[in-house]
Amino acid sequence: MLDLGVNVNDVMKPHNDPAGRTPLMDAAISGNIELIELLIDAGAKLDAVDEAGITAAGWATHEAARDFLAKIIDELPLDTS
Protein backbone atom coordinates (compact mmCIF):
# COMPACT_ATOMS: atom_id res chain seq x y z
CA MET A 1 0.00 0.00 0.00
CA LEU A 2 2.88 2.35 0.70
CA ASP A 3 4.06 1.78 -2.88
CA LEU A 4 0.68 3.11 -4.02
CA GLY A 5 1.18 6.35 -2.12
CA VAL A 6 -1.14 5.65 0.79
CA ASN A 7 -0.71 8.24 3.54
CA VAL A 8 0.50 6.45 6.68
CA ASN A 9 -1.11 9.13 8.82
CA ASP A 10 -4.65 8.76 7.47
CA VAL A 11 -7.19 7.97 10.14
CA MET A 12 -8.61 4.48 9.82
CA LYS A 13 -12.26 5.29 9.09
CA PRO A 14 -13.11 3.10 6.09
CA HIS A 15 -14.87 0.64 8.36
CA ASN A 16 -16.58 3.36 10.40
CA ASP A 17 -13.96 3.13 13.14
CA PRO A 18 -15.27 5.70 15.59
CA ALA A 19 -11.97 5.70 17.46
CA GLY A 20 -10.12 7.52 14.67
CA ARG A 21 -6.95 5.43 14.97
CA THR A 22 -4.03 5.63 12.54
CA PRO A 23 -2.29 2.55 11.11
CA LEU A 24 0.52 3.10 13.64
CA MET A 25 -1.97 2.95 16.51
CA ASP A 26 -3.46 -0.28 15.18
CA ALA A 27 0.03 -1.74 14.81
CA ALA A 28 0.80 -0.73 18.40
CA ILE A 29 -2.39 -2.39 19.62
CA SER A 30 -1.47 -5.61 17.83
CA GLY A 31 2.21 -5.41 18.85
CA ASN A 32 3.36 -5.84 15.25
CA ILE A 33 6.93 -4.57 15.53
CA GLU A 34 7.82 -5.05 11.85
CA LEU A 35 4.79 -3.00 10.76
CA ILE A 36 5.51 -0.38 13.41
CA GLU A 37 9.06 0.07 12.10
CA LEU A 38 7.82 0.21 8.50
CA LEU A 39 5.24 2.88 9.35
CA ILE A 40 7.72 4.97 11.34
CA ASP A 41 10.26 4.75 8.52
CA ALA A 42 7.49 5.87 6.12
CA GLY A 43 6.83 8.98 8.20
CA ALA A 44 4.04 7.99 10.58
CA LYS A 45 3.40 10.75 13.12
CA LEU A 46 4.33 9.60 16.60
CA ASP A 47 2.29 12.33 18.27
CA ALA A 48 -1.04 11.74 16.48
CA VAL A 49 -3.96 11.15 18.85
CA ASP A 50 -7.20 9.23 18.37
CA GLU A 51 -10.69 10.36 19.39
CA ALA A 52 -9.89 9.44 23.02
CA GLY A 53 -6.67 11.47 22.96
CA ILE A 54 -4.43 8.38 23.01
CA THR A 55 -1.22 8.19 20.97
CA ALA A 56 0.34 5.06 19.49
CA ALA A 57 2.75 5.05 22.44
CA GLY A 58 -0.23 5.18 24.79
CA TRP A 59 -1.78 2.19 23.06
CA ALA A 60 1.54 0.35 23.22
CA THR A 61 1.68 0.96 26.96
CA HIS A 62 -1.92 -0.08 27.36
CA GLU A 63 -1.37 -3.21 25.30
CA ALA A 64 1.99 -3.93 26.94
CA ALA A 65 3.88 -3.74 23.65
CA ARG A 66 7.16 -2.89 25.32
CA ASP A 67 9.26 -3.34 22.17
CA PHE A 68 7.13 -0.75 20.42
CA LEU A 69 7.38 1.66 23.33
CA ALA A 70 11.16 1.33 23.23
CA LYS A 71 11.11 2.05 19.47
CA ILE A 72 8.98 5.17 20.00
CA ILE A 73 11.27 6.44 22.75
CA ASP A 74 14.28 5.93 20.47
CA GLU A 75 12.59 7.89 17.67
CA LEU A 76 11.28 10.85 19.68
CA PRO A 77 13.34 14.02 19.39
CA LEU A 78 14.84 15.30 22.61
CA ASP A 79 13.37 18.54 23.94
CA THR A 80 16.38 20.76 24.59
CA SER A 81 14.40 23.83 25.65
ZIKAZI-V564253 format. One record per backbone hydrogen bond with DSSP energy under -1.0 kcal/mol. CO is the residue of the C=O (numbers start at 1). NH is the residue of the N-H. Records with the same first field share a line. If there is no record, write none. Layout:
CO=NH, NH
This chain:
1=6
2=5
7=10
11=13
13=16
17=20
19=51
21=12
22=26
23=27
24=28
25=29
26=30
27=31, 32
31=33
32=36
33=37
34=38
35=39
36=40
37=41
38=42
39=44
40=43
50=53
54=50
55=59
56=60
57=61
58=62
59=63
60=65
64=66
65=69
66=70
67=71
68=72
69=73
70=74
71=75
72=76
